[in-house]
Amino acid sequence: NIKTSEHQDSKQDLRSPSIYSVIDTVPQLDFYINATATGRYRRSRPSLEVLRKATDVHANFTPQPVRFGWITGVMIRCMLNIWGVITFLRLSWITSQAGILLTWLIILMSVLVTSITALSVSAISTNGKVYSGGAYFMISRTLGPEVGGPIGVVYSFANAIGCALHTVGFSETVRDLLIEYNAVIVDPVNDVRIVGVATVTMLLLISLAGMEWEAKTQILFFAILMVSFVNYFVGTLIPATPEKQSVGFFGYNSEIFVTNLMPNWRGPEANFFQMFAIFFPSAIGILSGANISGDLKDPEIAIPKGTLMAIFWTTLSYLGISATIGACVVRDASGSMNDSISGNVSCEGMGCNLGWDFSQCEMNQTCKYGLANNFQVLTTVSGFGPLITAGIFSATLSSALAFIVSAPKVFQCLCRDNIYPYIGFFGKGYGKNQEPFRAYVLTYFIAVAFILIGDLNSIAPLISNFFLCSYSLINVSCFHASITNSPGWRPSFKYYSHWVALFGVVISVVLMFLLNWWAALIAFGLIFFLLGYVIYKKPAVNWGSSVQAGTYNMALSYSVSLSGVEDHVKNFRPQCLVLTGPPNVRPALVDFVSSFTKNISLMICGDILMDNDKSVVPQHNIEALVKWLNRRKVRSFYTPFAGASLREGTRSLLQAIGLGKLKPNILIMGFKTSWQECSPHSLEDYISTINDTFDSNYGVCLLRMMDGLDISEDTEGEGDLDKDHVASDDTTKEQIHTVFQNNQGKKTIDVYWVSDDGGLTLLVPYLLTRRKRWRQCKVRVFIVGDQQSMEEQRKEMVSLLQKFRLDVHDVIVMTDTERRPHTKNMMRFEETLEPFRLRDGLMEEVTVQELRKDFPWKVTAKELEALRPKSEKKVKLNEIIRRHSKDAALVLVSLPVPQTDCPNILYMAWLDTLTSGLHCPALLIRGNQQNVLTFYCQ
């Protein structure tokens, strides 16, 4: 491929013959030609000519897909889909039931819903390039895969049902013709099924022939429809013959018009909303043009212009047909020439004033003709009846053909997005237009299944609900994209309003339940089920949806609002900055912190970059680590930060990280298991980081595992960064299992509460036991006491914990902490310090001072002796811990605060001694003296 950088940097002139081999592989050379012409690539004029010639060669030998303009691709297609079976077979019957006024109201309500939706579609389609997929593509790219996926399934299904609806309408007309000529195949119902299956099979073959043949067929249908409508309106002006009068047609008559203005409901289920449900499918074709958006020359112009023009012309035709048919035809007629009257004959009914007595069949309800009884009234009124039959055939077949093309196109786009499993098979395209032949076959079988129902009035309410649901989500897309104020929402179509779109949402949902409440529940149930699946699976797609923009707005708004709220002890949450380095290097540390912060509080994985050459982490590395966290289902932020040392980087992170109240209050690190081998500078850096954290009023936690935390091979220490670790795509796949991902069973969480830190040491175990994996664990609290008042101290502690509403299984008073430890344990502690002692016992003071300057990290005999009581307490506490907690799931021990008079080596020896010999994870923890527990309500 020819790339921009290659054009700018290559010294090879494009006139070189070798460039032809490259040019022939470039699919979009117009971009490079335009760029050259505008001066972006400063090449000689012959080079531009070479590119143009190559483009011509490429165009001649590459099959070009068929592209349609706004008239043939959108307006005509939408008009054909709107003028469907309802127009010819049910509009006159609805007029007889609801009257002209309510029929107009039904038409205008339907047009209101579709017009609002068309405005929303126009806005969305002009906010960027629209590819194949139509309504699904626009909704999914606006609201994201969570909403787009479900509506893609529902909308594809609705289009397949629409094909069945119009095919059944065609079949009913053929059935009526067969009855008229006494050529019934089996019976009236099965004839509809037989003709319907045969018809949809023919439509499938036309579709498989390609979009070019389908478009030519639609043009033919449109021409027939135009002739059919002209034939009908001319027929209303021709004086009625006695034969036509006998079936209820009398030409324009004011009395007939006035009578037909008001409703005349007939049948147990005849009502306004039932008529609306039957009529509404005749308005659902507005998305036919958008559904083939991938086959349009300029979708951004064609979709708004063609859709709105189609709505305008079809609305005029509906209003005109309803008014004219209601002004020309009476509701009931017998069809018998013997019912004509002359002279003064007493009779009742509208026919009497017109010279016909239809009262007998009206009373017996046996009239076979008239608006209320004959679905073929338009054929009677027209100038030449067979043309209306041809119009019915054209309207029904064109609509069915449009639906059988739309459903696969939408479903193919859904399949290619890989939102749902097992449907990718239907996404494969064939030919220059990438026709979804497999999806065509699937649509065919769905349509056949509904054709076998064989009843137009039963199918129409079902399809109404599915399309209303689709329209409501399209309007939701427009409304949500508008109110999020995203800079990316810049539609070139300006004639829309987000409040109008919201009104469209409300009216669509209300109409769904008014039309058919159980069908509405099924539609919503299906959408919520599919929505839940997508939310659970979280497909790895990013379409810049308005949901993301809305989430950002909400997060920003809440963060700013939270900044003005004072902290309260009841709302304290452990917000943790975890020094993990690359998170996948220390998965146990990540899993442990996530165990008590997930869905509760903030967790940030900090990565201190201490290598000046790698002060900036490549973006793909950051994305890979974030994917690793998401794959592990850890809710955490990952933040790399450059620093000359661990101390400097941590100090900067503590000061800078966070947003308002959403900032850490606890620093969590891994225990530095390599403290005896690491450099003195590294050890000082580690302990100074702990000291600085306490000075910054943060809590500190150090997690120690028996086998260590770092799973990499090149890490120097747990507090250091693994500089050679590079995140790759493999990090998203490698998931090391840790002990914190296991069910902890009925073990114990032992808390050695040696010093009061504000309650953090007690709060963390409580948060852990709220998790499923830790729920069966029992919390035991060990406190320091004396033998004489042991029971009283225990009761006081139990009472205090009850006031704090902490579920603690047992409180154990340690009465032997002041005793001297076993000699062998103390000797082991001293042996640990032996390599770091300064042999100053028999030296002069001057010599000792010189040694101190050369080896400042070493411990003098004087320092060791002065701090011996504290060392003995640490050793003794370790003995108690190993005795009581050998089978615990987790041990929490109060973390000593570093003192200025305590050498770093000695302090690390204390931490090592406190947690040595344990086979379970140990957490050295200390709060910042801020109260995190309260038993007061206020």
Rosetta blueprint (number, residue, H / E / L):
1 N L
2 I L
3 K L
4 T H
5 S H
6 E H
7 H H
8 Q H
9 D H
10 S L
11 K L
12 Q L
13 D L
14 L L
15 R L
16 S L
17 P L
18 S L
19 I H
20 Y H
21 S H
22 V H
23 I H
24 D L
25 T L
26 V L
27 P L
28 Q L
29 L H
30 D H
31 F H
32 Y H
33 I H
34 N H
35 A H
36 T H
37 A H
38 T L
39 G L
40 R L
41 Y L
42 R L
43 R L
44 S L
45 R H
46 P H
47 S H
48 L H
49 E H
50 V H
51 L H
52 R H
53 K H
54 A H
55 T H
56 D H
57 V H
58 H H
59 A H
60 N H
61 F H
62 T L
63 P L
64 Q L
65 P L
66 V L
67 R L
68 F E
69 G L
70 W H
71 I H
72 T H
73 G H
74 V H
75 M H
76 I H
77 R H
78 C H
79 M H
80 L H
81 N H
82 I H
83 W L
84 G L
85 V H
86 I H
87 T H
88 F H
89 L H
90 R L
91 L H
92 S H
93 W H
94 I H
95 T H
96 S H
97 Q H
98 A H
99 G H
100 I H
101 L H
102 L H
103 T H
104 W H
105 L H
106 I H
107 I H
108 L H
109 M H
110 S H
111 V H
112 L H
113 V H
114 T H
115 S H
116 I H
117 T H
118 A H
119 L H
120 S H
121 V H
122 S H
123 A H
124 I H
125 S H
126 T L
127 N L
128 G L
129 K L
130 V L
131 Y L
132 S L
133 G L
134 G H
135 A H
136 Y H
137 F H
138 M H
139 I H
140 S H
141 R H
142 T H
143 L H
144 G L
145 P H
146 E H
147 V H
148 G H
149 G H
150 P H
151 I H
152 G H
153 V H
154 V H
155 Y H
156 S H
157 F H
158 A H
159 N H
160 A H
161 I H
162 G H
163 C H
164 A H
165 L H
166 H H
167 T H
168 V H
169 G H
170 F H
171 S H
172 E H
173 T H
174 V H
175 R H
176 D H
177 L H
178 L H
179 I H
180 E H
181 Y L
182 N L
183 A L
184 V L
185 I L
186 V L
187 D L
188 P H
189 V H
190 N H
191 D H
192 V H
193 R H
194 I H
195 V H
196 G H
197 V H
198 A H
199 T H
200 V H
201 T H
202 M H
203 L H
204 L H
205 L H
206 I H
207 S H
208 L H
209 A L
210 G L
211 M H
212 E H
213 W H
214 E H
215 A H
216 K H
217 T H
218 Q H
219 I H
220 L H
221 F H
222 F H
223 A H
224 I H
225 L H
226 M H
227 V H
228 S H
229 F H
230 V H
231 N H
232 Y H
233 F H
234 V H
235 G H
236 T H
237 L H
238 I L
239 P L
240 A L
241 T L
242 P H
243 E H
244 K H
245 Q H
246 S H
247 V L
248 G L
249 F E
250 F L
251 G L
252 Y L
253 N L
254 S H
255 E H
256 I H
257 F H
258 V H
259 T H
260 N L
261 L L
262 M L
263 P L
264 N L
265 W L
266 R L
267 G L
268 P L
269 E L
270 A L
271 N L
272 F H
273 F H
274 Q H
275 M H
276 F H
277 A H
278 I H
279 F H
280 F H
281 P H
282 S H
283 A H
284 I H
285 G H
286 I H
287 L H
288 S H
289 G H
290 A H
291 N H
292 I L
293 S H
294 G H
295 D H
296 L E
297 K L
298 D L
299 P H
300 E H
301 I H
302 A H
303 I H
304 P H
305 K H
306 G H
307 T H
308 L H
309 M H
310 A H
311 I H
312 F H
313 W H
314 T H
315 T H
316 L H
317 S H
318 Y H
319 L H
320 G H
321 I H
322 S H
323 A H
324 T H
325 I H
326 G H
327 A H
328 C H
329 V E
330 V L
331 R L
332 D L
333 A E
334 S L
335 G L
336 S L
337 M H
338 N H
339 D H
340 S E
341 I L
342 S L
343 G L
344 N L
345 V L
346 S L
347 C L
348 E L
349 G L
350 M H
351 G H
352 C H
353 N H
354 L L
355 G L
356 W E
357 D L
358 F L
359 S H
360 Q H
361 C H
362 E H
363 M H
364 N H
365 Q L
366 T L
367 C L
368 K L
369 Y E
370 G L
371 L L
372 A L
373 N L
374 N L
375 F L
376 Q L
377 V H
378 L H
379 T H
380 T H
381 V H
382 S L
383 G L
384 F L
385 G H
386 P H
387 L H
388 I H
389 T H
390 A H
391 G H
392 I H
393 F H
394 S H
395 A H
396 T H
397 L H
398 S H
399 S H
400 A H
401 L H
402 A H
403 F H
404 I H
405 V H
406 S H
407 A H
408 P H
409 K H
410 V H
411 F H
412 Q H
413 C H
414 L H
415 C H
416 R H
417 D L
418 N L
419 I L
420 Y L
421 P L
422 Y L
423 I L
424 G H
425 F H
426 F H
427 G H
428 K L
429 G L
430 Y E
431 G L
432 K L
433 N L
434 Q L
435 E E
436 P L
437 F H
438 R H
439 A H
440 Y H
441 V H
442 L H
443 T H
444 Y H
445 F H
446 I H
447 A H
448 V H
449 A H
450 F H
451 I H
452 L L
453 I L
454 G L
455 D L
456 L H
457 N H
458 S H
459 I H
460 A H
461 P H
462 L H
463 I H
464 S H
465 N H
466 F H
467 F H
468 L H
469 C H
470 S H
471 Y H
472 S H
473 L H
474 I H
475 N H
476 V H
477 S H
478 C H
479 F H
480 H H
481 A H
482 S H
483 I H
484 T L
485 N L
486 S L
487 P L
488 G L
489 W L
490 R L
491 P L
492 S L
493 F L
494 K L
495 Y L
496 Y L
497 S L
498 H H
499 W H
500 V H
501 A H
502 L H
503 F H
504 G H
505 V H
506 V H
507 I H
508 S H
509 V H
510 V H
511 L H
512 M H
513 F H
514 L H
515 L H
516 N L
517 W H
518 W H
519 A H
520 A H
521 L H
522 I H
523 A H
524 F H
525 G H
526 L H
527 I H
528 F H
529 F H
530 L H
531 L H
532 G H
533 Y H
534 V H
535 I H
536 Y H
537 K H
538 K L
539 P L
540 A L
541 V L
542 N L
543 W L
544 G L
545 S L
546 S H
547 V H
548 Q H
549 A H
550 G H
551 T H
552 Y H
553 N H
554 M H
555 A H
556 L H
557 S H
558 Y H
559 S H
560 V H
561 S H
562 L H
563 S H
564 G L
565 V L
566 E L
567 D L
568 H L
569 V H
570 K H
571 N H
572 F L
573 R L
574 P L
575 Q L
576 C E
577 L E
578 V E
579 L E
580 T L
581 G L
582 P L
583 P H
584 N H
585 V H
586 R L
587 P H
588 A H
589 L H
590 V H
591 D H
592 F H
593 V H
594 S H
595 S H
596 F H
597 T H
598 K L
599 N L
600 I L
601 S L
602 L L
603 M E
604 I E
605 C E
606 G E
607 D E
608 I E
609 L E
610 M L
611 D L
612 N H
613 D H
614 K H
615 S L
616 V L
617 V L
618 P L
619 Q H
620 H H
621 N H
622 I H
623 E H
624 A H
625 L H
626 V H
627 K H
628 W H
629 L H
630 N H
631 R H
632 R L
633 K L
634 V L
635 R L
636 S L
637 F E
638 Y E
639 T E
640 P E
641 F E
642 A E
643 G L
644 A L
645 S L
646 L H
647 R H
648 E H
649 G H
650 T H
651 R H
652 S H
653 L H
654 L H
655 Q H
656 A H
657 I L
658 G L
659 L E
660 G L
661 K L
662 L E
663 K L
664 P L
665 N L
666 I E
667 L E
668 I E
669 M E
670 G E
671 F L
672 K L
673 T L
674 S L
675 W L
676 Q L
677 E L
678 C L
679 S L
680 P H
681 H H
682 S H
683 L H
684 E H
685 D H
686 Y H
687 I H
688 S H
689 T H
690 I H
691 N H
692 D H
693 T H
694 F H
695 D H
696 S L
697 N L
698 Y L
699 G E
700 V E
701 C E
702 L E
703 L E
704 R E
705 M L
706 M L
707 D L
708 G L
709 L L
710 D L
711 I L
712 S L
713 E L
714 D L
715 T L
716 E L
717 G L
718 E L
719 G L
720 D L
721 L L
722 D L
723 K L
724 D L
725 H L
726 V L
727 A L
728 S L
729 D H
730 D H
731 T H
732 T H
733 K L
734 E L
735 Q L
736 I L
737 H L
738 T L
739 V H
740 F H
741 Q H
742 N L
743 N L
744 Q L
745 G L
746 K L
747 K L
748 T E
749 I E
750 D E
751 V E
752 Y E
753 W E
754 V L
755 S L
756 D L
757 D L
758 G L
759 G L
760 L H
761 T H
762 L H
763 L H
764 V H
765 P H
766 Y H
767 L H
768 L H
769 T H
770 R L
771 R L
772 K H
773 R H
774 W H
775 R L
776 Q L
777 C L
778 K E
779 V E
780 R E
781 V E
782 F E
783 I E
784 V E
785 G L
786 D L
787 Q L
788 Q L
789 S L
790 M H
791 E H
792 E H
793 Q H
794 R H
795 K H
796 E H
797 M H
798 V H
799 S H
800 L H
801 L H
802 Q H
803 K H
804 F L
805 R L
806 L L
807 D L
808 V L
809 H L
810 D E
811 V E
812 I E
813 V E
814 M E
815 T L
816 D L
817 T L
818 E L
819 R L
820 R L
821 P L
822 H L
823 T H
824 K H
825 N H
826 M H
827 M H
828 R H
829 F H
830 E H
831 E H
832 T H
833 L H
834 E H
835 P H
836 F H
837 R E
838 L E
839 R L
840 D L
841 G L
842 L L
843 M L
844 E L
845 E H
846 V H
847 T H
848 V H
849 Q H
850 E H
851 L H
852 R H
853 K H
854 D H
855 F L
856 P L
857 W L
858 K L
859 V E
860 T E
861 A H
862 K H
863 E H
864 L H
865 E H
866 A H
867 L L
868 R H
869 P H
870 K H
871 S H
872 E H
873 K H
874 K H
875 V H
876 K H
877 L H
878 N H
879 E H
880 I H
881 I H
882 R H
883 R H
884 H H
885 S L
886 K L
887 D L
888 A L
889 A L
890 L E
891 V E
892 L E
893 V E
894 S E
895 L L
896 P L
897 V L
898 P L
899 Q L
900 T L
901 D L
902 C L
903 P L
904 N H
905 I H
906 L H
907 Y H
908 M H
909 A H
910 W H
911 L H
912 D H
913 T H
914 L H
915 T H
916 S L
917 G L
918 L L
919 H L
920 C L
921 P L
922 A E
923 L E
924 L E
925 I E
926 R E
927 G L
928 N L
929 Q L
930 Q L
931 N L
932 V L
933 L L
934 T L
935 F L
936 Y L
937 C L
938 Q L
